[in-house]
Amino acid sequence: MKKFDVPVGYRSNLITHIKNERKAADKLKKDFTPTAVKAGNITFYLARHFGFCYGVENAIEIAFTTIENNPGKRIFLLSEMIHNPQVNADLLAKGVQFLQDPYGKQLISFDTITSDDVVLIPAFGTTLEIEKMLTAKGIAVEKYNTTCPFVEKVWNRGEQIAAKGYSIVIHGKPTHEETRATFSHASANAPSVVVNDMKEAKLLAQFITGEHPAEAFYEVFANRYSPGFDVSKHLQRIGVINQTTQLATDTQAISDYLKQVIQQHYQLSPENLQHHFADTRDTLCYATNDNQSAVIGLLEQPADFAIVVGGYNSSNTSHLVELCEQKLPTYFIDSANKILNSTTLQQTNWQTKEQFLVANYWPAKEQISILVTSGASCPDSVVEAVLRQLLAVHEVTDDLVAQLP
């Protein structure tokens, strides 16, 4: 896989060494056991896979190279390039301006943009409407496009199944930049609708079977279906694609459920099912799969609590927190300074985004074990800083030593 030129401040010598050693020993990525890193009476267990993915490193390289190659020019990002506070703060410090917030609210009017400006498209991609508008202004959209190749793979797969007459069901968070972009691309080629979770997939199924009257669909899925969507015919042949940062198991469960509903409703034999349901399993992002599988492996290791590091509006990071919370106390933080002292830290609720203090997070015992992972947009240097902050507040002076499997 290509190596990217990422600012050295985002790297960690310790974590790079661990990742390189694990990769060399497990080229096929079959081993999801964590790596133990010890210092004094504390053992950290690092997930087999975490941190920057291909798409994030690609976006960071393009963004910082663009800044370097365009001195004196105004440089804009459509929105946060990735959902990481440190990276976005660094871009702002270099003079980059954000045109929209992560939910599409306009921060700077598009009317102020001219053909002399540089506009970066974030890793999540953008809508066809915005691309068309920027192109009309003379902006070189493709030159500064950091859209993740795996997001584009989902778009391409949607286009392929659309060409075969399937409608498209998108599993995604309706307000997320990536889902908005994917919906725009999908609906340009086929009737499309967005479902947020299994609950909504079951609602959609009731329109497939006719259990709910067709006219109710337009209220239940308001603002989440393409123009001209006809419930009476556009749910007869479907394929499921996804926002790449969703839980892969959730996307697969939704796809399997809708497939079963269609098969039973139309009384299809397995060989005839393909005429009503497209196989789209190949759209699940490798990094999302790897990081989630690594957390499942991580959770097999007994520990006192888990720490998940990443941006609070990062979808993929939130799902890692969701997985960990099912097993043990889990703290979601975005930086080392959220560990305030030996007894108190500040964490965030992954669902509500509410930030609050947690007292007595540290167990009263001699030997401490902590599970650690991070989201795909979190620099390894931030993860190492979290480990070292925990050592510092607990006055552990021994250095970190990795014990590779």
TAQUIMO-V717757 format. One record per pair of residues at least 4 apart in sequence whose ideal C-beta (glycine too) atoms are under 8 Angstrom apart, sorted by sequence separation. I is the first residue (numbers start at 1). GAP is how many residues later the second one is. If there is no record, write none. Layout:
# TAQUIMO-V717757
i->I gap->GAP
i->I gap->GAP
This chain:
# TAQUIMO-V717757
i->6 gap->4
i->11 gap->4
i->12 gap->4
i->13 gap->4
i->14 gap->4
i->15 gap->4
i->16 gap->4
i->17 gap->4
i->18 gap->4
i->19 gap->4
i->20 gap->4
i->21 gap->4
i->22 gap->4
i->23 gap->4
i->26 gap->4
i->38 gap->4
i->46 gap->4
i->52 gap->4
i->53 gap->4
i->54 gap->4
i->55 gap->4
i->56 gap->4
i->57 gap->4
i->58 gap->4
i->59 gap->4
i->60 gap->4
i->61 gap->4
i->62 gap->4
i->63 gap->4
i->64 gap->4
i->65 gap->4
i->66 gap->4
i->77 gap->4
i->84 gap->4
i->85 gap->4
i->86 gap->4
i->87 gap->4
i->88 gap->4
i->89 gap->4
i->90 gap->4
i->92 gap->4
i->100 gap->4
i->101 gap->4
i->106 gap->4
i->108 gap->4
i->113 gap->4
i->121 gap->4
i->122 gap->4
i->126 gap->4
i->127 gap->4
i->128 gap->4
i->129 gap->4
i->130 gap->4
i->131 gap->4
i->132 gap->4
i->133 gap->4
i->135 gap->4
i->140 gap->4
i->141 gap->4
i->147 gap->4
i->148 gap->4
i->149 gap->4
i->150 gap->4
i->151 gap->4
i->152 gap->4
i->153 gap->4
i->154 gap->4
i->155 gap->4
i->156 gap->4
i->157 gap->4
i->158 gap->4
i->159 gap->4
i->160 gap->4
i->162 gap->4
i->172 gap->4
i->175 gap->4
i->176 gap->4
i->177 gap->4
i->178 gap->4
i->179 gap->4
i->180 gap->4
i->181 gap->4
i->182 gap->4
i->183 gap->4
i->184 gap->4
i->185 gap->4
i->186 gap->4
i->187 gap->4
i->196 gap->4
i->197 gap->4
i->198 gap->4
i->199 gap->4
i->200 gap->4
i->201 gap->4
i->202 gap->4
i->203 gap->4
i->204 gap->4
i->205 gap->4
i->207 gap->4
i->210 gap->4
i->212 gap->4
i->215 gap->4
i->216 gap->4
i->217 gap->4
i->218 gap->4
i->221 gap->4
i->225 gap->4
i->230 gap->4
i->231 gap->4
i->242 gap->4
i->246 gap->4
i->247 gap->4
i->248 gap->4
i->249 gap->4
i->250 gap->4
i->251 gap->4
i->252 gap->4
i->253 gap->4
i->254 gap->4
i->255 gap->4
i->256 gap->4
i->257 gap->4
i->258 gap->4
i->259 gap->4
i->260 gap->4
i->261 gap->4
i->262 gap->4
i->263 gap->4
i->268 gap->4
i->269 gap->4
i->272 gap->4
i->273 gap->4
i->274 gap->4
i->284 gap->4
i->285 gap->4
i->286 gap->4
i->287 gap->4
i->288 gap->4
i->289 gap->4
i->290 gap->4
i->291 gap->4
i->292 gap->4
i->293 gap->4
i->294 gap->4
i->295 gap->4
i->296 gap->4
i->310 gap->4
i->314 gap->4
i->315 gap->4
i->316 gap->4
i->317 gap->4
i->318 gap->4
i->319 gap->4
i->320 gap->4
i->321 gap->4
i->322 gap->4
i->323 gap->4
i->324 gap->4
i->334 gap->4
i->340 gap->4
i->349 gap->4
i->374 gap->4
i->378 gap->4
i->379 gap->4
i->380 gap->4
i->381 gap->4
i->382 gap->4
i->383 gap->4
i->384 gap->4
i->385 gap->4
i->386 gap->4
i->387 gap->4
i->388 gap->4
i->389 gap->4
i->390 gap->4
i->392 gap->4
i->6 gap->5
i->11 gap->5
i->26 gap->5
i->38 gap->5
i->52 gap->5
i->70 gap->5
i->82 gap->5
i->91 gap->5
i->92 gap->5
i->100 gap->5
i->121 gap->5
i->126 gap->5
i->134 gap->5
i->147 gap->5
i->161 gap->5
i->174 gap->5
i->175 gap->5
i->187 gap->5
i->195 gap->5
i->206 gap->5
i->207 gap->5
i->212 gap->5
i->229 gap->5
i->246 gap->5
i->263 gap->5
i->268 gap->5
i->274 gap->5
i->284 gap->5
i->325 gap->5
i->333 gap->5
i->340 gap->5
i->348 gap->5
i->349 gap->5
i->363 gap->5
i->378 gap->5
i->391 gap->5
i->25 gap->6
i->37 gap->6
i->38 gap->6
i->81 gap->6
i->82 gap->6
i->92 gap->6
i->100 gap->6
i->101 gap->6
i->113 gap->6
i->135 gap->6
i->162 gap->6
i->172 gap->6
i->173 gap->6
i->174 gap->6
i->186 gap->6
i->195 gap->6
i->206 gap->6
i->262 gap->6
i->310 gap->6
i->311 gap->6
i->324 gap->6
i->333 gap->6
i->339 gap->6
i->340 gap->6
i->348 gap->6
i->349 gap->6
i->362 gap->6
i->374 gap->6
i->391 gap->6
i->36 gap->7
i->37 gap->7
i->81 gap->7
i->99 gap->7
i->100 gap->7
i->134 gap->7
i->161 gap->7
i->172 gap->7
i->207 gap->7
i->218 gap->7
i->263 gap->7
i->268 gap->7
i->299 gap->7
i->310 gap->7
i->338 gap->7
i->348 gap->7
i->349 gap->7
i->391 gap->7
i->36 gap->8
i->37 gap->8
i->52 gap->8
i->67 gap->8
i->80 gap->8
i->99 gap->8
i->195 gap->8
i->212 gap->8
i->217 gap->8
i->268 gap->8
i->298 gap->8
i->309 gap->8
i->338 gap->8
i->347 gap->8
i->348 gap->8
i->374 gap->8
i->22 gap->9
i->36 gap->9
i->37 gap->9
i->66 gap->9
i->98 gap->9
i->99 gap->9
i->170 gap->9
i->183 gap->9
i->195 gap->9
i->203 gap->9
i->207 gap->9
i->242 gap->9
i->308 gap->9
i->321 gap->9
i->338 gap->9
i->346 gap->9
i->347 gap->9
i->374 gap->9
i->391 gap->9
i->35 gap->10
i->81 gap->10
i->88 gap->10
i->97 gap->10
i->98 gap->10
i->121 gap->10
i->131 gap->10
i->158 gap->10
i->172 gap->10
i->207 gap->10
i->263 gap->10
i->266 gap->10
i->310 gap->10
i->346 gap->10
i->34 gap->11
i->35 gap->11
i->97 gap->11
i->99 gap->11
i->172 gap->11
i->183 gap->11
i->193 gap->11
i->218 gap->11
i->240 gap->11
i->262 gap->11
i->321 gap->11
i->346 gap->11
i->347 gap->11
i->372 gap->11
i->34 gap->12
i->170 gap->12
i->217 gap->12
i->308 gap->12
i->333 gap->12
i->345 gap->12
i->346 gap->12
i->388 gap->12
i->22 gap->13
i->34 gap->13
i->35 gap->13
i->170 gap->13
i->218 gap->13
i->263 gap->13
i->308 gap->13
i->333 gap->13
i->344 gap->13
i->345 gap->13
i->387 gap->13
i->34 gap->14
i->63 gap->14
i->77 gap->14
i->99 gap->14
i->217 gap->14
i->240 gap->14
i->259 gap->14
i->262 gap->14
i->263 gap->14
i->318 gap->14
i->331 gap->14
i->333 gap->14
i->334 gap->14
i->344 gap->14
i->372 gap->14
i->33 gap->15
i->119 gap->15
i->179 gap->15
i->240 gap->15
i->262 gap->15
i->317 gap->15
i->332 gap->15
i->333 gap->15
i->344 gap->15
i->372 gap->15
i->32 gap->16
i->170 gap->16
i->308 gap->16
i->331 gap->16
i->332 gap->16
i->343 gap->16
i->344 gap->16
i->345 gap->16
i->18 gap->17
i->31 gap->17
i->32 gap->17
i->203 gap->17
i->204 gap->17
i->214 gap->17
i->332 gap->17
i->340 gap->17
i->343 gap->17
i->344 gap->17
i->63 gap->18
i->80 gap->18
i->168 gap->18
i->214 gap->18
i->240 gap->18
i->259 gap->18
i->306 gap->18
i->332 gap->18
i->343 gap->18
i->18 gap->19
i->29 gap->19
i->77 gap->19
i->79 gap->19
i->83 gap->19
i->168 gap->19
i->258 gap->19
i->343 gap->19
i->29 gap->20
i->75 gap->20
i->76 gap->20
i->77 gap->20
i->78 gap->20
i->79 gap->20
i->99 gap->20
i->119 gap->20
i->121 gap->20
i->174 gap->20
i->238 gap->20
i->312 gap->20
i->342 gap->20
i->370 gap->20
i->60 gap->21
i->75 gap->21
i->76 gap->21
i->77 gap->21
i->78 gap->21
i->79 gap->21
i->80 gap->21
i->113 gap->21
i->118 gap->21
i->126 gap->21
i->168 gap->21
i->200 gap->21
i->306 gap->21
i->26 gap->22
i->59 gap->22
i->60 gap->22
i->75 gap->22
i->76 gap->22
i->77 gap->22
i->78 gap->22
i->79 gap->22
i->80 gap->22
i->115 gap->22
i->117 gap->22
i->119 gap->22
i->125 gap->22
i->168 gap->22
i->170 gap->22
i->172 gap->22
i->174 gap->22
i->306 gap->22
i->308 gap->22
i->310 gap->22
i->312 gap->22
i->14 gap->23
i->59 gap->23
i->74 gap->23
i->76 gap->23
i->79 gap->23
i->110 gap->23
i->114 gap->23
i->115 gap->23
i->121 gap->23
i->123 gap->23
i->124 gap->23
i->125 gap->23
i->167 gap->23
i->168 gap->23
i->169 gap->23
i->170 gap->23
i->171 gap->23
i->173 gap->23
i->305 gap->23
i->306 gap->23
i->307 gap->23
i->308 gap->23
i->311 gap->23
i->67 gap->24
i->96 gap->24
i->113 gap->24
i->114 gap->24
i->115 gap->24
i->120 gap->24
i->121 gap->24
i->122 gap->24
i->123 gap->24
i->124 gap->24
i->158 gap->24
i->162 gap->24
i->166 gap->24
i->167 gap->24
i->168 gap->24
i->169 gap->24
i->170 gap->24
i->171 gap->24
i->172 gap->24
i->207 gap->24
i->238 gap->24
i->299 gap->24
i->304 gap->24
i->305 gap->24
i->306 gap->24
i->307 gap->24
i->308 gap->24
i->309 gap->24
i->310 gap->24
i->79 gap->25
i->119 gap->25
i->120 gap->25
i->121 gap->25
i->122 gap->25
i->123 gap->25
i->167 gap->25
i->168 gap->25
i->169 gap->25
i->170 gap->25
i->171 gap->25
i->255 gap->25
i->291 gap->25
i->295 gap->25
i->299 gap->25
i->303 gap->25
i->304 gap->25
i->305 gap->25
i->306 gap->25
i->308 gap->25
i->309 gap->25
i->325 gap->25
i->22 gap->26
i->56 gap->26
i->113 gap->26
i->118 gap->26
i->120 gap->26
i->121 gap->26
i->125 gap->26
i->159 gap->26
i->163 gap->26
i->167 gap->26
i->169 gap->26
i->255 gap->26
i->298 gap->26
i->305 gap->26
i->307 gap->26
i->309 gap->26
i->60 gap->27
i->67 gap->27
i->110 gap->27
i->124 gap->27
i->125 gap->27
i->151 gap->27
i->155 gap->27
i->158 gap->27
i->162 gap->27
i->194 gap->27
i->208 gap->27
i->292 gap->27
i->296 gap->27
i->331 gap->27
i->18 gap->28
i->63 gap->28
i->67 gap->28
i->123 gap->28
i->154 gap->28
i->158 gap->28
i->162 gap->28
i->193 gap->28
i->207 gap->28
i->208 gap->28
i->288 gap->28
i->292 gap->28
i->295 gap->28
i->299 gap->28
i->322 gap->28
i->67 gap->29
i->161 gap->29
i->195 gap->29
i->252 gap->29
i->287 gap->29
i->291 gap->29
i->295 gap->29
i->299 gap->29
i->321 gap->29
i->125 gap->30
i->151 gap->30
i->155 gap->30
i->159 gap->30
i->171 gap->30
i->194 gap->30
i->236 gap->30
i->331 gap->30
i->15 gap->31
i->151 gap->31
i->155 gap->31
i->158 gap->31
i->193 gap->31
i->194 gap->31
i->204 gap->31
i->292 gap->31
i->76 gap->32
i->158 gap->32
i->169 gap->32
i->193 gap->32
i->252 gap->32
i->318 gap->32
i->329 gap->32
i->362 gap->32
i->63 gap->33
i->192 gap->33
i->193 gap->33
i->251 gap->33
i->317 gap->33
i->318 gap->33
i->147 gap->34
i->158 gap->34
i->191 gap->34
i->192 gap->34
i->169 gap->35
i->191 gap->35
i->15 gap->36
i->190 gap->36
i->193 gap->36
i->248 gap->36
i->312 gap->36
i->76 gap->37
i->191 gap->37
i->192 gap->37
i->248 gap->37
i->191 gap->38
i->237 gap->38
i->238 gap->38
i->239 gap->38
i->240 gap->38
i->312 gap->38
i->81 gap->39
i->187 gap->39
i->191 gap->39
i->237 gap->39
i->238 gap->39
i->239 gap->39
i->241 gap->39
i->244 gap->39
i->82 gap->40
i->186 gap->40
i->187 gap->40
i->236 gap->40
i->237 gap->40
i->238 gap->40
i->239 gap->40
i->240 gap->40
i->244 gap->40
i->245 gap->40
i->248 gap->40
i->313 gap->40
i->76 gap->41
i->78 gap->41
i->81 gap->41
i->82 gap->41
i->183 gap->41
i->237 gap->41
i->239 gap->41
i->242 gap->41
i->244 gap->41
i->248 gap->41
i->312 gap->41
i->10 gap->42
i->74 gap->42
i->75 gap->42
i->76 gap->42
i->77 gap->42
i->78 gap->42
i->80 gap->42
i->81 gap->42
i->241 gap->42
i->242 gap->42
i->246 gap->42
i->73 gap->43
i->74 gap->43
i->75 gap->43
i->76 gap->43
i->77 gap->43
i->78 gap->43
i->79 gap->43
i->183 gap->43
i->191 gap->43
i->245 gap->43
i->249 gap->43
i->312 gap->43
i->328 gap->43
i->73 gap->44
i->74 gap->44
i->75 gap->44
i->76 gap->44
i->78 gap->44
i->244 gap->44
i->248 gap->44
i->73 gap->45
i->75 gap->45
i->77 gap->45
i->79 gap->45
i->247 gap->45
i->6 gap->46
i->336 gap->46
i->324 gap->47
i->335 gap->47
i->339 gap->47
i->70 gap->48
i->78 gap->48
i->334 gap->48
i->174 gap->49
i->324 gap->49
i->336 gap->49
i->10 gap->50
i->174 gap->50
i->208 gap->50
i->335 gap->50
i->336 gap->50
i->339 gap->50
i->6 gap->51
i->126 gap->51
i->335 gap->51
i->339 gap->51
i->342 gap->51
i->2 gap->52
i->66 gap->52
i->78 gap->52
i->124 gap->52
i->125 gap->52
i->198 gap->52
i->205 gap->52
i->209 gap->52
i->336 gap->52
i->337 gap->52
i->341 gap->52
i->342 gap->52
i->1 gap->53
i->4 gap->53
i->7 gap->53
i->124 gap->53
i->125 gap->53
i->127 gap->53
i->197 gap->53
i->201 gap->53
i->205 gap->53
i->208 gap->53
i->320 gap->53
i->333 gap->53
i->336 gap->53
i->340 gap->53
i->342 gap->53
i->4 gap->54
i->6 gap->54
i->66 gap->54
i->124 gap->54
i->127 gap->54
i->204 gap->54
i->208 gap->54
i->320 gap->54
i->339 gap->54
i->6 gap->55
i->122 gap->55
i->126 gap->55
i->129 gap->55
i->186 gap->55
i->198 gap->55
i->202 gap->55
i->320 gap->55
i->2 gap->56
i->4 gap->56
i->5 gap->56
i->125 gap->56
i->128 gap->56
i->198 gap->56
i->201 gap->56
i->205 gap->56
i->209 gap->56
i->305 gap->56
i->4 gap->57
i->7 gap->57
i->63 gap->57
i->124 gap->57
i->125 gap->57
i->127 gap->57
i->128 gap->57
i->197 gap->57
i->201 gap->57
i->208 gap->57
i->317 gap->57
i->6 gap->58
i->62 gap->58
i->126 gap->58
i->127 gap->58
i->305 gap->58
i->317 gap->58
i->5 gap->59
i->182 gap->59
i->195 gap->59
i->198 gap->59
i->304 gap->59
i->316 gap->59
i->317 gap->59
i->5 gap->60
i->125 gap->60
i->128 gap->60
i->316 gap->60
i->317 gap->60
i->182 gap->61
i->304 gap->61
i->314 gap->61
i->316 gap->61
i->317 gap->61
i->314 gap->62
i->59 gap->63
i->307 gap->63
i->309 gap->63
i->314 gap->63
i->59 gap->64
i->179 gap->64
i->304 gap->64
i->306 gap->64
i->307 gap->64
i->308 gap->64
i->309 gap->64
i->310 gap->64
i->311 gap->64
i->314 gap->64
i->58 gap->65
i->81 gap->65
i->178 gap->65
i->304 gap->65
i->305 gap->65
i->306 gap->65
i->307 gap->65
i->308 gap->65
i->309 gap->65
i->310 gap->65
i->178 gap->66
i->303 gap->66
i->304 gap->66
i->305 gap->66
i->306 gap->66
i->308 gap->66
i->309 gap->66
i->311 gap->66
i->56 gap->67
i->167 gap->67
i->176 gap->67
i->178 gap->67
i->302 gap->67
i->303 gap->67
i->306 gap->67
i->308 gap->67
i->310 gap->67
i->311 gap->67
i->55 gap->68
i->167 gap->68
i->301 gap->68
i->303 gap->68
i->310 gap->68
i->169 gap->69
i->171 gap->69
i->176 gap->69
i->245 gap->69
i->246 gap->69
i->309 gap->69
i->167 gap->70
i->168 gap->70
i->169 gap->70
i->170 gap->70
i->171 gap->70
i->172 gap->70
i->173 gap->70
i->245 gap->70
i->301 gap->70
i->104 gap->71
i->166 gap->71
i->167 gap->71
i->168 gap->71
i->169 gap->71
i->170 gap->71
i->171 gap->71
i->172 gap->71
i->245 gap->71
i->103 gap->72
i->165 gap->72
i->166 gap->72
i->167 gap->72
i->168 gap->72
i->169 gap->72
i->170 gap->72
i->171 gap->72
i->243 gap->72
i->247 gap->72
i->299 gap->72
i->104 gap->73
i->166 gap->73
i->168 gap->73
i->170 gap->73
i->173 gap->73
i->246 gap->73
i->298 gap->73
i->309 gap->73
i->102 gap->74
i->172 gap->74
i->245 gap->74
i->309 gap->74
i->102 gap->75
i->171 gap->75
i->247 gap->75
i->298 gap->75
i->10 gap->76
i->104 gap->76
i->247 gap->76
i->10 gap->77
i->309 gap->77
i->66 gap->78
i->161 gap->78
i->295 gap->78
i->171 gap->79
i->294 gap->79
i->307 gap->79
i->171 gap->80
i->158 gap->81
i->62 gap->82
i->291 gap->82
i->7 gap->83
i->62 gap->83
i->63 gap->83
i->158 gap->83
i->171 gap->83
i->62 gap->84
i->157 gap->84
i->171 gap->84
i->291 gap->84
i->169 gap->85
i->291 gap->85
i->59 gap->87
i->154 gap->87
i->58 gap->88
i->154 gap->88
i->288 gap->88
i->59 gap->89
i->169 gap->89
i->287 gap->89
i->58 gap->90
i->154 gap->90
i->58 gap->91
i->56 gap->92
i->55 gap->93
i->151 gap->93
i->54 gap->94
i->55 gap->94
i->150 gap->94
i->53 gap->95
i->54 gap->95
i->55 gap->95
i->54 gap->96
i->55 gap->96
i->148 gap->96
i->79 gap->98
i->166 gap->112
i->164 gap->114
i->161 gap->117
i->161 gap->119
i->157 gap->123
i->157 gap->125
i->157 gap->126
i->154 gap->129
i->153 gap->130
i->245 gap->131
i->150 gap->135
i->150 gap->136
i->150 gap->137
i->178 gap->137
i->176 gap->139
i->173 gap->142
i->102 gap->211
i->84 gap->226
i->85 gap->226
i->83 gap->227
i->84 gap->227
i->85 gap->227
i->83 gap->228
i->82 gap->229
i->83 gap->230
i->84 gap->230
i->83 gap->231
i->53 gap->232
i->54 gap->232
i->55 gap->232
i->82 gap->232
i->83 gap->232
i->53 gap->233
i->54 gap->233
i->80 gap->233
i->53 gap->234
i->83 gap->234
i->49 gap->238
i->53 gap->238
i->49 gap->241
i->50 gap->241
i->48 gap->242
i->49 gap->242
i->47 gap->244
i->49 gap->244
i->50 gap->244
i->49 gap->245
i->48 gap->246
i->47 gap->247
i->47 gap->248
i->48 gap->249
i->85 gap->249
i->86 gap->249
i->47 gap->250
i->48 gap->250
i->85 gap->250
i->47 gap->251
i->45 gap->253
i->123 gap->254
i->45 gap->256
i->45 gap->258
i->34 gap->260
i->29 gap->261
i->32 gap->261
i->32 gap->262
i->34 gap->263
i->32 gap->264
i->33 gap->264
i->34 gap->264
i->32 gap->265
i->32 gap->266
i->33 gap->267
i->34 gap->267
i->33 gap->268
i->87 gap->290
i->84 gap->291
i->83 gap->292
i->87 gap->292
i->84 gap->293
i->86 gap->293
i->83 gap->294
i->84 gap->294
i->82 gap->295
i->84 gap->295
i->86 gap->296
i->56 gap->320
i->55 gap->321
i->56 gap->321
i->50 gap->322
i->50 gap->323
i->51 gap->323
i->53 gap->323
i->43 gap->324
i->45 gap->324
i->47 gap->324
i->50 gap->324
i->51 gap->324
i->52 gap->324
i->41 gap->325
i->43 gap->325
i->45 gap->325
i->47 gap->325
i->50 gap->325
i->51 gap->325
i->52 gap->325
i->41 gap->326
i->42 gap->326
i->43 gap->326
i->44 gap->326
i->45 gap->326
i->46 gap->326
i->47 gap->326
i->52 gap->326
i->41 gap->327
i->42 gap->327
i->43 gap->327
i->44 gap->327
i->45 gap->327
i->46 gap->327
i->51 gap->327
i->52 gap->327
i->42 gap->328
i->44 gap->328
i->50 gap->328
i->51 gap->328
i->52 gap->328
i->51 gap->329
i->51 gap->332
i->50 gap->333
i->34 gap->337
i->46 gap->337
i->44 gap->343
i->42 gap->348
i->42 gap->349
i->37 gap->350
i->40 gap->351
i->39 gap->352
i->42 gap->352
i->42 gap->354
i->41 gap->355
i->40 gap->356
i->44 gap->356
i->39 gap->357
i->40 gap->357
i->40 gap->358
i->39 gap->359
i->39 gap->360
i->19 gap->361
i->39 gap->361
i->38 gap->362
i->39 gap->362
i->37 gap->363
i->38 gap->363
i->16 gap->364
i->37 gap->364
i->15 gap->365
i->37 gap->365
i->38 gap->365
i->36 gap->366
i->37 gap->366
i->12 gap->367
i->35 gap->367
i->36 gap->367
i->11 gap->368
i->12 gap->368
i->15 gap->368
i->35 gap->368
i->10 gap->369
i->11 gap->369
i->12 gap->369
i->15 gap->369
i->35 gap->369
i->9 gap->370
i->10 gap->370
i->11 gap->370
i->14 gap->370
i->35 gap->370
i->10 gap->371
i->12 gap->371
i->9 gap->372
i->12 gap->372
i->33 gap->372
i->31 gap->374
i->25 gap->379
i->25 gap->380
i->21 gap->381
i->22 gap->382
i->21 gap->383
i->22 gap->383
i->18 gap->384
i->17 gap->385
i->14 gap->386
i->18 gap->386
i->14 gap->388
